[in-house]
Amino acid sequence: MKRNDPTLIRLDDLPARKGVVRVMPLGGLGEIGMNCTLIESGGDLIMIDCGQMMPDEDMLGVDYVIPEMGILRGHEHRLKAILLTHAHEDHVGALPFVLPLLGDVPVYASGLTIALLREKLREHSVSPKFVEYHPRETFSVGDFEVEPIAVTHSIIDAFAFAIRTSAGVLVHSGDFKMDPNPPDGVAFDTYAFARYAEEEEDGVLLLMSDSTNVNRRGSCPSEMEVIPGLEAIFREAEHAMVVSTFASSLHRIQNVLNLAAKYDREVVPLGMNMERNIRIASGLDMIDVPCVYHDNPRGAMQIPRHKRLFLCTGSQGESRSSLSRIAFGTHRDASVEDGDIVILSSRIIPGNESAIYRMINHLSRRGARVITETMGLIHVSGHAYRDDMKHLINLVNPRFFTPVHGEFRHLRAHCKLAQEQGMLPEETNLLENGDCLELTADSAVLLGKVPHGRVLVDGTGIGDVDDAVLRDRHYLSQDGMLVVIIGVDHESGEMLSGPEIVLRGIPLGDEGENSLERLKELVVEAFEDTDPETRTEHAEVQAAIKRALRRHIKKQNRRYPIIMPVVMEL
């Protein structure tokens, strides 16, 4: 891959040229989540996935992180479709916030993805035009011809795409594993991938492939391999059970429901997402509910203890999840006691360790036995391991290769893996978010950077949390806040009331009241030191008070609180 000067490129700078296709990742490269890629051909654009990412620990108060869409401003009419590979939040979670910005662009997705999204988007009063696609049924959008290819993953109805352009065929793997024995019988479509490599005159121009598990050797185990481990626990359980997994892991949920039927357990789903996903998937005949099933948790504690099974989310220690509320004894309809079993049927996602172990400790305090993946095969990944990745590269035999979906270390390792399969270094493209890769039948050139970035979603606010807000929240969390209120005569500039001081998160130490009085004295001194002619200028008085208090608190406490002087005219 040739690298030109990484200048900023806008869509106006990319004229439509026959035999040229451009790939522009907006998210998901160099991070886990926020997967989103733009592809341009003949002046038309398609978007593959539009996901969210969970906030970093220092993004206090932020709920989600989504890709920034400024690149499309003024070009919304060129976006012909959003293609969704599957229904995981890191691939679809940004849609409620992004779709209102993009006009009437149609959303192409599988049946389950559409069904799950309809309810999610209804909560946001967003109603896009959905188009359902089916495996191996080709459709056209703008300058593109797209064939969905069935893959196996940790959620049902997951797909890759083969995308025909004037420059050649692009294959996007989506998230995948090569499960030889999927619970629903829908196999990884090896033939469809091989067909593009063998039957196309020029083969596959570019393969974009999932990189998440590139550092795991061998092949990813089948979902069916968790059944013996789970069954051994069911067989020995004498009291109530709690099984926690991701609400989207419908294969895992199906295995739990089957075991519940076999061992005479009555299942109670906890949490809106868990109940919704089971209801929608069973309504589409994608999962079967063979056991006694209570869709309302009210009265669940009346079920005989030896038959009770709660199926819930919260395996990552999320504070508001059903499992965390059980652990802390605050769930209205469910609890655990001595001898009950809690199964965390998921992996520990890096960064969540402290929250998970804190939750496990509280479950243990209540007498529950907590079983994690470290104690047996009760969880398998939904992402390919190294041998699966090698197999896909050899199966597709692309002219060029770009790793996607992973942190930078994953992307680099995946490039090296492709080179181990015989690809040349110049044929592997290590891209980052915002890179614009231009491809022809025999070249791949990095043109530069397109506008991109992250938008922070805080409650109902979209993009109104910036670095300054995060910095203030960081200070508040570590050093606290001090508010000073004084009343000033609007004519004479004399202080008529106060100062009143409100402290939050700032320890006064052993001195207590004396420390507070000293702060008040400093406020008065700072006020009196200001020029009488400028005392009616609130900004001057506020700045003087801030300086005096900041110096004192820094010297006494080594703290840097947010200081907010309030000057009222009387």
FENHU-V652601 format. One record per backbone hydrogen bond with DSSP energy under -0.5 kcal/mol. CO is the residue of the C=O (numbers start at 0). NH is the residue of the N-H. Records with the same first field share a line. If there is no record, write none. Layout:
BEGIN
CO->NH / NH
END
This chain:
BEGIN
1->3 / 445
4->6
6->448
8->450
9->12
10->13
12->14
16->19
19->41
20->438
21->39
22->436
23->37
24->433
26->35
27->29 / 405
28->432
30->32 / 405
34->50
35->25 / 26
36->47
37->23
38->45
39->21
40->43
43->40
44->79 / 80
45->38
46->48 / 82
47->36
49->93 / 94
50->66
51->33
52->64
55->58
57->59
58->61
63->456
64->52
65->454
68->71
69->72
71->74
74->77 / 78
75->78
77->44 / 79
79->105
80->46 / 82
81->83 / 107
82->48
84->158
87->90 / 91
88->51 / 92
89->34
90->49
91->94
93->96 / 97
94->98
97->100 / 101
98->101
105->81 / 107
106->130
107->83
108->132
109->113
110->114
111->115
112->116
113->117
114->118
115->119
116->120
117->121
118->122
120->123 / 125
121->124
127->129
128->106
130->108
133->136
135->137
138->145
140->143
143->140
144->163
145->138
146->161
147->135
148->159
149->188
150->157
151->176
157->150
159->148
160->162 / 171
161->146 / 163
162->169
163->144
167->164
168->204 / 205
169->162
170->172 / 207
171->160
173->209
175->383
176->151 / 178
177->179
178->181 / 187
181->184
184->186
187->189
188->192
189->193
190->194
191->195
192->195 / 196
193->197
194->198 / 199
195->199
202->168
203->398
204->399
205->170 / 207
206->208 / 401
207->172
208->403
210->213
212->215
214->216
215->385
217->386 / 387
221->224
222->225
223->226
225->229
226->230
227->231
228->232
229->233
230->234
231->235
232->236
239->340
240->309
241->243 / 342
242->311
243->344
245->248
247->249
248->252
249->253
250->254
251->255
252->256
253->257
254->258
255->259
256->260
257->261
258->262
259->264
260->263
264->266 / 291
265->308
266->293
267->310
269->312
270->274
271->275
272->276
273->277
274->278
275->279
276->280
277->281
278->282
279->283
280->285 / 286
281->284
287->289
291->266
292->294
293->268
296->299
298->301
299->302
303->306 / 307
304->307
306->265
307->240
308->267
309->242 / 311
310->269
311->244
312->322
313->316
317->320
320->324
321->325
322->326
323->327
324->329 / 330
325->328
336->339
339->368
340->241
341->343 / 370
342->243 / 344
343->345
345->372
346->348
348->351
351->355
352->356
353->357
354->358
355->359
356->360
357->361
358->362
359->363
360->364
361->365
362->367
363->366
366->338
367->369
368->341
370->343
371->374
372->375
375->377
383->212
384->388
385->389
386->390
387->391
388->392
389->393
390->394
391->395
392->396
399->206
400->428
401->208
403->210
404->210
405->29 / 30
406->409 / 410
407->411
408->412
409->413
410->414
411->415
412->416
413->417
414->418
415->419
416->420
417->420 / 422
418->421
423->426
424->427
426->400
427->429
428->402 / 430
431->434
433->449
434->24 / 436
435->437 / 446 / 447
436->22 / 438
437->444
438->20
439->442
442->439
443->1
444->437 / 446
445->3
446->6
447->435
448->8
452->67
454->65
455->457 / 462 / 464
456->62 / 63 / 458
457->460
460->457 / 462
463->465
465->469
466->470
467->471
468->472
469->473
470->474
471->475
472->476
473->477
474->478 / 479
475->479
479->561
480->503
481->563
482->501
483->565
484->498 / 499
485->567
486->495 / 496
487->569
488->492
493->488 / 495
496->486
499->484
501->482
503->480
504->506
507->510 / 511
508->511
510->513
511->514 / 515
512->516
513->517
514->518
515->519
516->520
517->521
518->522
519->523
520->524
521->525
522->526
523->527
524->528
525->529
526->529
530->533 / 534
531->534
533->536
535->537
536->539 / 540
537->541
538->542
539->543
540->544
541->545
542->546
543->547
544->548
545->549
546->550
547->551
548->552
549->553
550->554
551->555
552->556 / 557 / 558
553->557
560->562
561->481 / 563
562->564
563->483
564->566
565->485 / 567
567->487
END
